[in-house]
């Protein structure tokens, strides 16, 4: 696999990196607007062409996937980030062009923006029943909501999306008590937060006025989110290229194991890297999933600061653990909205420049 990148610093991760000084020095297949701009497809950025798929990380567990004229949002939590979090560079009112929204699970930091984006874009909202029930309660019209179960498949031009039952990471041990590992990690984060006077408030925490005018909690806190309400999504392109998008890091399910026995190989996977606050503890949760999936390319999610409630999780410890266990897997951690372009036919990868469309056309 060849990976071309505008982020030369990623070379320390063992990637075959070349610096793209301009659009013209990118591989021929990546010399398209979608690979040369920060503008998401959901805000009207250019669509990729041919066999090119584009992933953009947009904070928390949000990823946007664009392929030709289809724009999918995996999770939607675009509420205003409070310090010490950083701006996403995109806000809810701008996201008007989504084809569909896929909810990994229904906690508020994964779906607080779903009703706003769904109403603006008319996007269908997919997720486990707990997630779609929460979307309905938050004001999404019934006609736009589709509950999915393991094995359900939606078809789009050139690719499909299949729901695969996953498991949410649990703070409880096998006895039902709070996991002492979680307690220790939480205590360490609380001590650091107090020492640095980080404001523990967060934009999506608590209640919010929803599009239906009601004040209600965002998402769901139902305990069955852990075992019934978490879905990963397998994206399979007509070329045979496969991506798996997972927003939590619970122990692998038999459904995920069956998926891997069936498909045999993933080209790309993203898995949550957040929850236990301390890198080594969280690696113990995330790495077994990466080992099951054995992707050619790995991207994290949920690893960034979201307003004081969660800490930033340094990627290097996880990437080094992946490199040790899976030396053929390439790890990439893109900045917000940076296009990561995948040629689904040749399997080449390009991490794009950070210009703003259409300003780059003028230069």
Protein Blocks (a to p, Z undefined) as FASTA:
>chain_A
ZZddfblmlmmnopacdddfbfklpcfklmcfklmcfbdfknopacdehjbccdddeehj
bccddehjbccdehjafbccddfbdcehiafklmmmbfbdcdfblcfklmmmmmmmmmmn
opacdddfklmmmmmmnopafklpccddehiacddehiacdddddddddfbdfkopacfk
lmmmmmmmmmmmmmnopafbdfkgcjdddfkopacdehjfbfklmmmmcccdddddfkop
acdddfbfcdcdfklmmmmmmnopafbdcdddehjlpaklmmmmmmmmmmmnopabdcde
hkacehhjaccddfklmmmmmmmmmmmbccddddehiacdddfknopacdddfbdcfklm
mZZ
